[in-house]
Amino acid sequence: MAEATQSAEHVLTPSGYIAEHLQNLNSVGGKQASVVDFSVINYDTVFWSVLCGAIAVLFLYAAARRVTSGVPGRFQAFVEMIVEMVDDQAKGIIHGDRSWIAPLALMVFCWITMMNAIDLIPVDWVTGLNKVLEIFHIHIPHHRAVATADLNGTLGMSCAVLVLMIYYSFKIKGAGGFMHELFSAPFGAKWYLAPFNLVLNIIEFLAKAVSLGMRLFGNMYAGELVFLLIALLGSIWTFSADLSALGFVGHVVAGAVWAIFHILIVLLQAFIFMMLTLVYIGQAHDHH
């Protein structure tokens, strides 16, 4: 009787199932207490972001090694199509030296595409992995593989873009030119307008960084939630509801449709992040 009561306590409700899958494997072993907490390290976000970055680098390196002057193969033609797409966007936005900016945009696009594509892996893959790891007496309590569905990850990338914006502003305009622009745009160079100009420019920089990270996070987090809801359809009989047939059909049909549609989201969000990175760095090249 006691064992039955204990097992019943561990049965997840639908909301508990979703909350369980949205929990990161972090350094505190629980939920993050506040939005900004630098003492918390999400190990799964760090692992998957670094792994996807390494895969993106190896992908581009392999493409560079296989380049031939003759008729390109399928792999080379595919990579050349991506490179030309990114370079065309960089040419239209950056008016100046693009020797570092275009490769940066290419890496951003490939890297975020890799991280977003992890969302297509079945949500309960960790359960199957734990069954294998039990042989070695290892258990993963929580794990979120989609780094871009973690606000810490997306804001970290957007803060890196903010640093690049400030760097190129100093590089292109010089320290004096950049400081003059901070205090003179957009209302003019009148001394009594300088504080208002400075405040507005600081807000503009912060708004760009926050919105860039929040946009990617919001779209990928929503996609992750939809996958979890579809997974609940597949196990609907677990929650004391005799709707097995409906759950199976809904799980298979809805899962297939959403996975196909999510491929578009994966690519679109990577493209938007890349484009906004180019736009923001391009604005750093322009003088008011």
C-alpha positions, 0 to 999 in steps of 0.5 A: 500500500505504501509503495502504491501511494509513493508511486502515485505521488511521482506520477506527473500531471500534464503541467508537471510534465511540461515543467519537468522538460523546461528545467535546465541542468544547472549549477544550483540543482533547481530553478533559477531564482531571478531573471538575472543571476550570474551564479547559475550556470546552465550546463546543458545550454553551455554544452549544446551551444559549444557543440553546435558551434563546433559542428558549424565550424567543422561544416564550414571547414569541410566545405572550404577543404573540398572547394574545387574550380571545376563543376561543384558537387552537391555539397559544395553547391549547397554551401556556395548557395549559403555563402552567396546568400549571406555575402549578398545581404552583407553587401547591401547593408555594410558599406565598407570593409566586410572581410570579417563581418560577412564570415561572422554573419555566415557563422552566426547563421550556421551556428543558430541553425544548428542550435535551433535544429536540435528542437526537432529531436523527440522531447523524451530522448533523455528518458531513453538515454537515462535507461542506457546510462543506468548501466553505468549508474549515471542519471540525468535529472534535467536536460534541455537540449535547445540552447536557443530556447534558454533566455540565458543563451539568446541574451548572451549572443545578443550581448556579444552583438552589442559588444560588436556594435560598440567596437565597430562604432569606435573603430569606424568613427573613432573615440571622439566621433562616437562620443560626439554622436552619443551626445549630439544625435538625434536632437542636435548638438546643443549642449542642453540636449546632450543629456537627452541624446545620451539617454536615448542612445543608451536605451537604443543600444540596450533595446537592440540587444534585448529585443534581438535575444528575446525574439529568438528565445520567444519563437524557439520557446514557443516551438518547444512548448508546442512539441511538449503539448503534442507529446502529451497527446501521445501519452494522453491515456496516462492521465486517467483519460480513455482517449488512446486512439485520439491521443495516438492520431493527434500525436502522429499527425500533429507531430509530423505537421508541426515538425515540418512547419518547424523546419521553416521556423528553424531557418527563419529565426537563424536568418532574422538573427543574422540579418539584424546582426548585419543591420546593427553592425551596419548602423555602427558604420553610418554617421548621423 
